[in-house]
Amino acid sequence: MKEQTKPYKIKAKAEKNADYRNLIRAELADELYDRILTIVVAQKKYRDPDYSAKQLAKDLDTNPRYLSAVINSRFGMNYSNLVNGCRIRDAVHMLVDRRYLDKTMEEIGKMCGFANRQSFYAAFFREKGEAPHQYKKRHLSM
C-alpha cells in the first residue's frame, strides 16, 4: 500500500526565545501599548489597508523593531494579527447589522481595511473557522 502524502507541509510553531524581549522597558512599553490602542483601535487606522507597522512606528516616534517587540510582548501577537483582529471584529458587526445588508462581501472587507477579497476571506476563516458569507447566513437566520 502506497504511503499517502499530506497536501501541506505544516510544521508546529516553534517557541522563540527572543532576546529583544529582555530589552523592553516596562514603562515605555505600557505607554506605547496605550498609544497603539489609541491609534490602531480608537482612531480606526486598521481600516486603512496601507497603514503599516512602519507608519505606526513613525507616528509613535519609535523604530519598527522596538514597536514589533512591544506588540509581541503586550498583545501576544504580531502587528498583522493585531490589525486583522480589529478588522474581523468590525466585519462580524457589519455582517449581521441590517444597515449593511446591501453590501457585498468584498465591500465589507474593503470597509474593514482588507486590501482584497482573498485576504478578507483568509483572515476571517482563520479567526472564525468559516467563510464570511456562512457566518452572515448563520447569524441572520437566528
For each residue, the residues with C-beta under 8 A, 3 or more apart:
1:
2:
3:
4:
5:
6: 9 10
7:
8:
9: 6
10: 6
11: 14
12:
13:
14: 11
15:
16:
17:
18: 21 69 72
19: 22 23
20: 23 24 65 69
21: 18 24 69 72 73
22: 19
23: 19 20 69
24: 20 21 28 29 66 69 70 73
25: 28 29
26: 29 30
27: 30 31
28: 24 25 31 32 70
29: 24 25 26 32 33 70 73 74
30: 26 27 33 34 74
31: 27 28 34 35
32: 28 29 35 36 60 62 67 70 74
33: 29 30 36 37 70 74 75
34: 30 31 37 38
35: 31 32 38 39 60
36: 32 33 39 40 56 60 67 70 71 74 75 82
37: 33 34 40 41 42
38: 34 35 41 42 43
39: 35 36 42 43 45 56 59 60
40: 36 37 43 45 46 56 82 83 86
41: 37 38 44 46 86
42: 37 38 39
43: 38 39 40
44: 41 47 86
45: 39 40 48 51 56
46: 40 41 51 83 86 87 90 112 113
47: 44 87 90 111 112 113
48: 45 51 113
49: 110 113 114 115
50: 55
51: 45 46 48 55 56 83 113
52: 55 56 79
53: 56 57 64 67 68 71 79
54: 57 58 64
55: 50 51 52 58 59
56: 36 39 40 45 51 52 53 59 60 67 79
57: 53 54 60 62 63 64 66 67
58: 54 55 61
59: 39 55 56
60: 32 35 36 39 56 57 67
61: 58
62: 32 57 66 67
63: 57 66 67
64: 53 54 57 67 68
65: 20 68 69
66: 24 57 62 63 69 70
67: 32 36 53 56 57 60 62 63 64 70 71 79
68: 53 64 65 71 72 78 79
69: 18 20 21 23 24 65 66 72 73
70: 24 28 29 32 33 36 66 67 73 74
71: 36 53 67 68 74 75 77 78 79 82
72: 18 21 68 69 75 76 77 78
73: 21 24 29 69 70 76
74: 29 30 32 33 36 70 71
75: 33 36 71 72 82
76: 72 73
77: 71 72 81 82 85
78: 68 71 72 81 82
79: 52 53 56 67 68 71 82 83
80: 83 84
81: 77 78 84 85
82: 36 40 71 75 77 78 79 85 86
83: 40 46 51 79 80 86 87 113
84: 80 81 87 88 123 127
85: 77 81 82 88 89 127
86: 40 41 44 46 82 83 89 90 113
87: 46 47 83 84 90 91 112 113 114 120 123
88: 84 85 91 92 112 123 124 127 128
89: 85 86 92 93
90: 46 47 86 87 93 94 111 112 113
91: 87 88 94 95 108 109 112 120 124 132
92: 88 89 95 96 128 135
93: 89 90 96 97
94: 90 91 97 100 103 108 111 112
95: 91 92 100 108 132 135 136 139
96: 92 93 136 139 140
97: 93 94 100
98: 101
99:
100: 94 95 97 103 108
101: 98
102:
103: 94 100 107 108 111
104: 107 108
105: 108 109 117 120 121 132 133
106: 109 110 116 117 120
107: 103 104 110 111
108: 91 94 95 100 103 104 105 111 112 120 132
109: 91 105 106 112 114 116 117 119 120 121 132
110: 49 106 107 113 114
111: 47 90 94 103 107 108
112: 46 47 87 88 90 91 94 108 109 120
113: 46 47 48 49 51 83 86 87 90 110
114: 49 87 109 110 117 119 120 123
115: 49 119
116: 106 109 119 120
117: 105 106 109 114 120 121
118: 121 122
119: 109 114 115 116 122 123
120: 87 91 105 106 108 109 112 114 116 117 123 124 132
121: 105 109 117 118 124 125 131 132
122: 118 119 125 126
123: 84 87 88 114 119 120 126 127
124: 88 91 120 121 127 128 130 131 132 135
125: 121 122 128 129 130 131
126: 122 123
127: 84 85 88 123 124
128: 88 92 124 125 135
129: 125
130: 124 125 134 135 138
131: 121 124 125 134 135
132: 91 95 105 108 109 120 121 124 135 136
133: 105 136 137
134: 130 131 137 138
135: 92 95 124 128 130 131 132 138 139
136: 95 96 132 133 139 140
137: 133 134 140 141
138: 130 134 135 141 142
139: 95 96 135 136 142
140: 96 136 137
141: 137 138
142: 138 139
